[in-house]
Amino acid sequence: MKLLTRYLISRLSVTSFYALLAFLALYSFFDIINEVGDIGKGSYNGAKMMQYVFMQMPAHAYDLMPLAVLIGGLVALSQLASGSELTVMKTSGMSTKKLIAVLLQFGLIFAVLTALLGEWVAPSLSRHAENMKATAVSGKISTGSQGLWLKEQNNVINVREMLPDHTLLGVKIWRHNNDFQLAEAVEADSAVVENHSWQLKNVRRSLLENGQVRTETLAVQPWQVNLNSSLLDVLLVKPEQMSVSALGTYIGHLKNNSQQTKTYEIAWWRKLMYPVAAMVMALVALAFTPQNTRHGNMGLRLFGGICLGLAFHFAGRLFGFTGELYSVPPFVAAVLPTLLFGVLGVYLIRKQEKR
């Protein structure tokens, strides 16, 4: 890698990391304000709140990476332009194509970081944070690799999974008597949550009576449960907290259970395309970099570029909701924002070169 290329990438990367850190500090501040109200509920204290906020940072970094690339790129390129360094580079033989190639290399670095965060780091830490908070706040539940564990009166309940329509899968219940002796064990393939009761389906039941075990099978069995249904939401899989591979597996699982999958399909395509957005934002940064600083338009163009980055940040969510509402194909709903901003960046660069 040539010295000039290394210099450009290092300047762009440093300012982008600074922008990312600034955004993370801001988002963490908002998270702390949002979480303060829950301190004191159960065993949820200040230390656990800070642990929760810290574990949410990788997910915020994943969401903010393209925006940090845009703002960092804009700041670095504007500094180079104001110091006439860009002009010197171009007069020394660096063409616009070469500059674009360097910017794409810079964007590729952050695209790889985005993919690593979105596929491995952020999903696991976000789920762990939500589980930790739910366990601390409620005091009645515990989560782990075997799903959700609840203690309710004389019942110990284990639920493996909850589908988007709140159908429970893999339900196991152990009931003990007042002497804390096991009196009944129930296992059901699924359950439908109703008011203060669950309708268990495909039930295998074992009753312990007089030192003997009696077993029976039932198609449906109601089970009285005095639990707040919101306690079960910790089991509900959130698309933004899943990796591409996990989303693909879960989409197949939902189809096998005759569930709606569009939300998860849009999330799958967004996850797949999102790292590319970092490279697109690098091009948009170049498009909004003022080439001539003598006319005093640098601040205005910087502001316009930052507004465009914020528009992209929220456009993905907007297109996702629109895709669900108007039955837009998941691929189109997920890819269109990145494609539109990429075309806009190329158009503005070409328009800038013709001046």
C-alpha positions as CSV (number, residue, x, y, z in Angstrom):
1,M,0.0,0.0,0.0
2,K,1.4,3.4,-1.0
3,L,2.3,6.0,1.6
4,L,-0.5,8.4,0.3
5,T,-3.1,5.6,0.5
6,R,-2.1,4.7,4.0
7,Y,-2.2,8.4,5.0
8,L,-5.7,8.9,3.6
9,I,-7.1,5.7,5.2
10,S,-5.6,6.5,8.6
11,R,-7.0,10.0,8.6
12,L,-10.4,8.8,7.5
13,S,-10.4,5.9,10.0
14,V,-9.3,8.0,13.0
15,T,-12.1,10.6,12.5
16,S,-14.7,7.9,11.9
17,F,-13.7,6.2,15.2
18,Y,-14.0,9.5,17.0
19,A,-17.4,10.0,15.4
20,L,-18.5,6.5,16.5
21,L,-17.3,7.1,20.1
22,A,-19.2,10.3,20.2
23,F,-22.4,8.6,19.1
24,L,-21.9,5.7,21.5
25,A,-21.4,8.2,24.4
26,L,-24.7,10.0,23.4
27,Y,-26.7,6.7,23.0
28,S,-25.3,5.4,26.3
29,F,-26.4,8.6,28.0
30,F,-29.9,8.1,26.7
31,D,-29.8,4.4,27.8
32,I,-28.9,5.4,31.3
33,I,-31.7,8.0,31.4
34,N,-34.1,5.3,30.2
35,E,-32.9,2.7,32.7
36,V,-32.7,4.9,35.8
37,G,-36.5,4.4,36.4
38,D,-36.0,0.6,36.8
39,I,-33.3,0.8,39.4
40,G,-34.6,-0.7,42.6
41,K,-37.0,-3.2,40.9
42,G,-36.0,-6.6,42.2
43,S,-32.2,-6.9,42.3
44,Y,-31.7,-4.4,39.5
45,N,-29.2,-1.9,40.9
46,G,-26.8,0.7,39.5
47,A,-24.0,-1.8,38.8
48,K,-26.4,-4.0,36.8
49,M,-27.7,-1.0,35.0
50,M,-24.2,0.0,33.9
51,Q,-23.5,-3.6,32.8
52,Y,-26.7,-3.6,30.8
53,V,-25.8,-0.3,29.1
54,F,-22.2,-1.5,28.4
55,M,-23.5,-4.8,26.8
56,Q,-25.8,-2.7,24.5
57,M,-22.9,-0.7,23.1
58,P,-21.9,-3.2,20.3
59,A,-25.5,-3.2,19.0
60,H,-25.4,0.6,18.9
61,A,-22.0,0.5,17.2
62,Y,-23.4,-1.8,14.6
63,D,-26.4,0.5,13.9
64,L,-24.3,3.7,13.8
65,M,-21.3,2.4,11.8
66,P,-22.4,3.8,8.4
67,L,-23.3,7.1,9.9
68,A,-19.9,7.3,11.7
69,V,-18.2,6.5,8.3
70,L,-20.1,9.3,6.6
71,I,-19.4,11.9,9.3
72,G,-15.8,10.8,9.8
73,G,-15.2,10.8,6.1
74,L,-16.8,14.2,5.7
75,V,-14.7,15.7,8.5
76,A,-11.4,14.2,7.3
77,L,-11.9,15.1,3.7
78,S,-13.1,18.6,4.6
79,Q,-10.0,19.1,6.7
80,L,-7.8,17.9,3.8
81,A,-9.7,20.2,1.4
82,S,-9.3,23.3,3.7
83,G,-5.6,22.6,4.0
84,S,-5.3,22.3,0.2
85,E,-4.1,18.7,0.7
86,L,-6.7,17.3,-1.7
87,T,-5.7,19.9,-4.3
88,V,-2.0,18.9,-4.0
89,M,-2.9,15.2,-4.2
90,K,-4.9,15.8,-7.4
91,T,-2.1,17.9,-9.0
92,S,0.4,15.2,-8.1
93,G,-1.5,12.7,-10.2
94,M,-4.2,11.2,-8.0
95,S,-7.3,11.0,-10.1
96,T,-10.9,10.9,-8.9
97,K,-11.0,7.1,-9.7
98,K,-8.0,6.5,-7.5
99,L,-9.5,8.6,-4.7
100,I,-12.7,6.6,-5.0
101,A,-10.7,3.4,-4.8
102,V,-9.0,4.6,-1.6
103,L,-12.4,5.5,-0.1
104,L,-13.8,2.1,-1.0
105,Q,-10.9,0.5,0.8
106,F,-11.6,2.7,3.8
107,G,-15.3,1.7,3.6
108,L,-14.4,-1.9,3.3
109,I,-12.5,-1.9,6.6
110,F,-15.6,-0.6,8.4
111,A,-17.8,-2.9,6.4
112,V,-15.9,-5.9,7.8
113,L,-16.1,-4.4,11.3
114,T,-19.9,-4.0,10.8
115,A,-20.2,-7.6,9.7
116,L,-18.2,-8.9,12.6
117,L,-20.3,-6.9,15.1
118,G,-23.6,-7.9,13.5
119,E,-22.8,-11.6,13.1
120,W,-21.1,-12.5,16.4
121,V,-20.6,-9.7,19.0
122,A,-23.8,-7.6,19.1
123,P,-26.5,-10.4,19.0
124,S,-25.1,-12.5,21.8
125,L,-24.4,-9.5,24.1
126,S,-27.8,-7.9,23.5
127,R,-29.7,-11.1,24.3
128,H,-27.6,-11.6,27.4
129,A,-28.3,-8.0,28.5
130,E,-32.0,-8.4,28.0
131,N,-32.0,-11.7,29.9
132,M,-29.9,-10.3,32.7
133,K,-32.2,-7.4,33.2
134,A,-35.4,-9.4,33.0
135,T,-34.1,-11.9,35.6
136,A,-33.0,-9.0,37.9
137,V,-36.2,-7.0,37.6
138,S,-38.8,-9.8,38.0
139,G,-37.0,-12.0,40.5
140,K,-39.2,-14.8,39.2
141,I,-37.5,-15.9,36.1
142,S,-34.1,-17.2,35.0
143,T,-33.0,-17.6,31.4
144,G,-30.3,-19.9,29.9
145,S,-29.6,-22.3,27.1
146,Q,-32.7,-24.3,28.0
147,G,-35.1,-21.4,27.7
148,L,-37.0,-19.6,30.4
149,W,-37.5,-20.9,34.0
150,L,-40.2,-19.5,36.2
151,K,-41.3,-20.1,39.8
152,E,-45.1,-19.6,40.3
153,Q,-46.7,-20.7,43.5
154,N,-46.2,-24.5,43.7
155,N,-45.1,-24.8,40.0
156,V,-41.7,-24.7,38.4
157,I,-42.1,-24.0,34.7
158,N,-39.7,-24.3,31.8
159,V,-40.5,-22.8,28.4
160,R,-38.1,-23.5,25.6
161,E,-39.3,-20.8,23.1
162,M,-42.0,-18.4,22.2
163,L,-43.2,-17.7,18.6
164,P,-44.1,-14.2,17.3
165,D,-47.8,-15.0,17.9
166,H,-47.0,-15.7,21.6
167,T,-47.4,-19.5,21.2
168,L,-45.2,-21.3,23.6
169,L,-43.1,-24.3,22.5
170,G,-41.5,-27.0,24.7
171,V,-43.4,-26.4,27.9
172,K,-42.5,-28.4,31.0
173,I,-44.2,-28.0,34.4
174,W,-43.3,-29.6,37.8
175,R,-45.9,-29.2,40.6
176,H,-45.0,-29.9,44.2
177,N,-47.3,-30.2,47.2
178,N,-47.2,-28.2,50.4
179,D,-44.5,-30.6,51.8
180,F,-42.3,-29.7,48.7
181,Q,-42.7,-33.2,47.3
182,L,-43.1,-33.7,43.6
183,A,-46.8,-34.3,42.9
184,E,-47.1,-33.9,39.1
185,A,-44.9,-33.6,36.0
186,V,-46.4,-32.2,32.8
187,E,-44.8,-31.9,29.4
188,A,-46.5,-30.3,26.4
189,D,-45.4,-29.7,22.8
190,S,-47.0,-26.2,22.8
191,A,-49.3,-23.9,24.7
192,V,-51.6,-20.9,23.9
193,V,-51.4,-18.1,26.4
194,E,-54.9,-16.9,27.6
195,N,-56.1,-14.8,30.6
196,H,-54.6,-16.4,33.7
197,S,-54.4,-19.8,32.0
198,W,-52.4,-21.7,29.4
199,Q,-54.0,-24.2,27.0
200,L,-51.5,-27.0,26.8
201,K,-51.5,-29.2,23.7
202,N,-50.2,-32.7,23.1
203,V,-49.7,-33.2,26.9
204,R,-47.8,-36.1,28.6
205,R,-48.7,-36.1,32.3
206,S,-47.3,-38.0,35.2
207,L,-49.1,-38.1,38.6
208,L,-47.4,-39.3,41.8
209,E,-50.0,-40.8,44.1
210,N,-49.5,-43.1,47.1
211,G,-45.9,-44.0,46.0
212,Q,-47.0,-44.9,42.5
213,V,-46.7,-43.1,39.2
214,R,-49.7,-42.8,36.9
215,T,-49.2,-41.5,33.3
216,E,-51.7,-40.3,30.8
217,T,-51.7,-38.3,27.5
218,L,-54.1,-35.5,26.7
219,A,-54.8,-33.6,23.5
220,V,-55.5,-30.4,25.4
221,Q,-55.2,-29.4,29.1
222,P,-55.9,-26.0,30.7
223,W,-53.4,-24.9,33.3
224,Q,-54.0,-22.1,35.7
225,V,-51.1,-19.7,35.7
226,N,-51.1,-16.3,37.5
227,L,-48.2,-14.8,35.6
228,N,-47.9,-11.4,33.9
229,S,-47.6,-12.3,30.2
230,S,-44.9,-9.6,29.8
231,L,-42.5,-11.8,31.7
232,L,-42.5,-14.1,28.8
233,D,-41.5,-11.4,26.3
234,V,-37.8,-12.1,27.1
235,L,-38.3,-15.3,25.1
236,L,-39.5,-13.4,22.0
237,V,-36.8,-13.4,19.4
238,K,-36.1,-9.8,18.2
239,P,-34.8,-9.7,14.6
240,E,-32.3,-6.9,15.4
241,Q,-30.7,-9.2,18.0
242,M,-30.0,-12.1,15.6
243,S,-27.2,-12.8,13.3
244,V,-27.7,-13.6,9.6
245,S,-27.2,-17.3,10.1
246,A,-29.6,-17.4,13.1
247,L,-32.2,-15.4,11.2
248,G,-32.0,-17.8,8.3
249,T,-32.5,-20.8,10.6
250,Y,-35.3,-19.0,12.5
251,I,-37.2,-18.1,9.3
252,G,-37.2,-21.8,8.3
253,H,-38.4,-22.7,11.8
254,L,-41.3,-20.1,11.6
255,K,-42.3,-21.5,8.2
256,N,-42.5,-25.0,9.6
257,N,-44.8,-23.6,12.3
258,S,-47.0,-21.7,9.8
259,Q,-45.9,-18.3,11.1
260,Q,-45.6,-15.0,9.3
261,T,-41.9,-14.5,8.3
262,K,-41.9,-11.2,6.4
263,T,-40.5,-9.2,9.4
264,Y,-37.6,-11.6,9.7
265,E,-37.0,-11.9,6.0
266,I,-36.6,-8.1,5.7
267,A,-34.3,-8.2,8.7
268,W,-32.3,-11.0,7.0
269,W,-31.8,-9.0,3.8
270,R,-31.0,-5.8,5.8
271,K,-28.3,-7.7,7.9
272,L,-26.9,-9.0,4.6
273,M,-26.7,-5.7,2.9
274,Y,-25.9,-3.4,5.9
275,P,-22.1,-3.8,5.8
276,V,-22.2,-2.5,2.2
277,A,-23.7,0.7,3.5
278,A,-20.4,1.7,5.1
279,M,-18.8,1.7,1.6
280,V,-21.7,3.7,0.2
281,M,-21.4,6.3,2.9
282,A,-17.7,6.7,2.1
283,L,-18.7,7.6,-1.5
284,V,-21.4,10.0,-0.2
285,A,-18.7,11.7,2.0
286,L,-16.7,12.4,-1.1
287,A,-19.8,13.7,-2.9
288,F,-20.5,16.3,-0.1
289,T,-16.8,17.3,0.4
290,P,-16.4,20.9,-0.9
291,Q,-13.7,21.1,-3.5
292,N,-13.4,24.8,-3.3
293,T,-13.3,26.3,0.2
294,R,-13.0,29.9,-0.9
295,H,-16.8,30.4,-1.3
296,G,-17.6,29.6,2.4
297,N,-19.9,26.7,1.6
298,M,-18.0,24.1,3.7
299,G,-20.2,24.3,6.8
300,L,-23.4,24.1,4.7
301,R,-22.2,21.1,2.8
302,L,-21.1,19.4,6.0
303,F,-24.5,20.0,7.5
304,G,-26.2,18.6,4.4
305,G,-24.1,15.5,4.4
306,I,-24.8,14.9,8.1
307,C,-28.5,15.3,7.5
308,L,-28.3,12.9,4.6
309,G,-26.6,10.4,6.9
310,L,-29.3,10.7,9.5
311,A,-31.9,10.2,6.8
312,F,-30.2,7.0,5.8
313,H,-30.0,5.9,9.4
314,F,-33.8,6.1,9.7
315,A,-34.7,5.2,6.1
316,G,-33.9,1.5,6.7
317,R,-36.4,1.3,9.5
318,L,-39.0,3.3,7.5
319,F,-38.6,1.0,4.4
320,G,-38.9,-2.0,6.7
321,F,-42.2,-0.9,8.1
322,T,-43.4,0.2,4.7
323,G,-42.5,-3.2,3.2
324,E,-44.5,-5.0,5.9
325,L,-47.5,-2.6,5.5
326,Y,-47.7,-2.7,1.7
327,S,-46.4,-6.2,1.0
328,V,-43.2,-5.0,-0.7
329,P,-40.8,-7.9,-1.4
330,P,-38.3,-8.2,1.5
331,F,-35.3,-8.0,-0.8
332,V,-36.6,-4.7,-2.3
333,A,-37.5,-3.2,1.1
334,A,-34.1,-4.0,2.6
335,V,-31.8,-3.2,-0.4
336,L,-33.6,-0.1,-1.8
337,P,-32.3,2.5,0.8
338,T,-28.6,1.5,0.3
339,L,-29.1,1.4,-3.5
340,L,-30.7,4.8,-3.6
341,F,-27.9,6.4,-1.5
342,G,-25.3,4.7,-3.6
343,V,-26.7,6.0,-6.8
344,L,-27.1,9.5,-5.3
345,G,-23.4,9.4,-4.2
346,V,-22.2,8.4,-7.7
347,Y,-24.4,11.1,-9.3
348,L,-23.1,13.9,-7.1
349,I,-19.5,12.8,-7.6
350,R,-19.9,12.9,-11.4
351,K,-21.7,16.2,-11.2
352,Q,-18.9,17.6,-9.1
353,E,-16.3,16.5,-11.6
354,K,-18.0,18.2,-14.5
355,R,-17.8,21.6,-12.8
